[in-house]
């Protein structure tokens, strides 16, 4: 009898421990984008300033330009799909959802413009 009580107590404690751990995990976002907002803000600040940071090295220019081209191509495929989702949301009578998508599209297009500006700054400073 004591073994059953002990094992039942341990089982309940284990379930409560898992419940507490899952409740703590529920407060964290499922898809954490580590540092993305910081990187976007930094690129937009560089574009707004119109100058590259003082520590920029032309040795990294080809890799940076390749990364910019890669992101711009992803944006070019994302925007039409998002616009189609926005139109579908409007057609389905969900203006709130359409507004959320439109806001996201505007942010992505602003970031795309900043990437273009930073890319042109890099090509000006490092022509080869």
N, C-alpha and C positions, 0 to 999 in steps of 0.2 A: 504494500500500500504506500509506503514511504517513497519507493522508487517511482511509482506513477505520479505522486504528488510533486516530487522533485522534477521529473521530466516535464510535467505539465507547466510547472512554474518556469522552468527554463525555456520552454516553447513560447509561453506568453511574453517573457522578457525579451526573447529574440524578436518576436513580432513587433513589440513596442519599440525596440531598438531600430528595426528596419523602418518602422513608421516615422520615427523621429528623423532618421537619416533622409528618408524620401521627402519629408516635409521641409527639411533644411535645403535639400536639393531643389525643391520646387520654387524657391525664391530666386534661384539663379536662372538666367535666360538659357534656353535650350541650345540656341545657336549663338554663342558669344563671338562677336567679330572683334577680335583682340586688336585694338589700336587702329581700326579702320577710320573711325571718326577723326582721330588725331592726324592721320595721314592725309585725309581729305582736306581738313582745315589747313594743314601745312602747305599743301599744293595750291589751294585757293589763295592763301596769304602770299605765296611767292608770285602767283599770277597777278594779284592785286598790286603788289609792290612794283612789279615790272623788272625786277632784278633777281638774279640767282643768289643764293647764300654765298658768303665770302669763302666758305670752305669747299665750294664745289670744285671737283676735279674733272678735267676733260678726259682723263683716263677712264672714267665711269660713264662717259657720255653715250657710247654705243649701247651699253646695257640699259641705261635709262631710256634712251629713245626706243629701244625694242620693247621695253616694258610699257611705255606710253602707247605705242602702236597696238600692242596686245590688248590693253584696256580699252582703247578707242574702238577696236573691232568688236569687243564684247558689248560695248555700249551701243554700237551701231546695230547689233542684232537684238539687243534688249528693248530699245525704244519702240520699234514698230509693234513688237509683241505686247508691250505694256499699253500702247495706244489702242490696240485691238481689245485688250481686257477692259480698258476704260470705256470704249464704245459699247461693249457687251454689257457692262454694268449699267450704263445709262439706258440701254434698250430694255434691260430687265427691271427698270424702275428703282435702281439703287443709287441715288445721287450721292449719298455719303461715301459709299465705296468708290465711286468714280472720282470723287474729290481727293480721296486718299491716294489713289493711283496717279491722278494728275499732279499732285504735290510731289510724289516720288519721281515722276518723269521730269518735272522742273528741276529738282535737285540734281538728277543725273545729267541733264543737259547743261546745267551750270558747271558741274564738275568736268564734263567733256570740254567745255570752252576753256576752263582753267588748264586742263591737260594740253590743249592746243597751244595756249599761250606759253606754258612752260617748255613745251617741245620747241617752239620757235626761239625762245630765249637760249635754249641749249644749242641749237644749230647756229645761232648768231655768235655765241661765245666760242664754240668748238666747231668750226666749219668742216673739218675733215672727219 
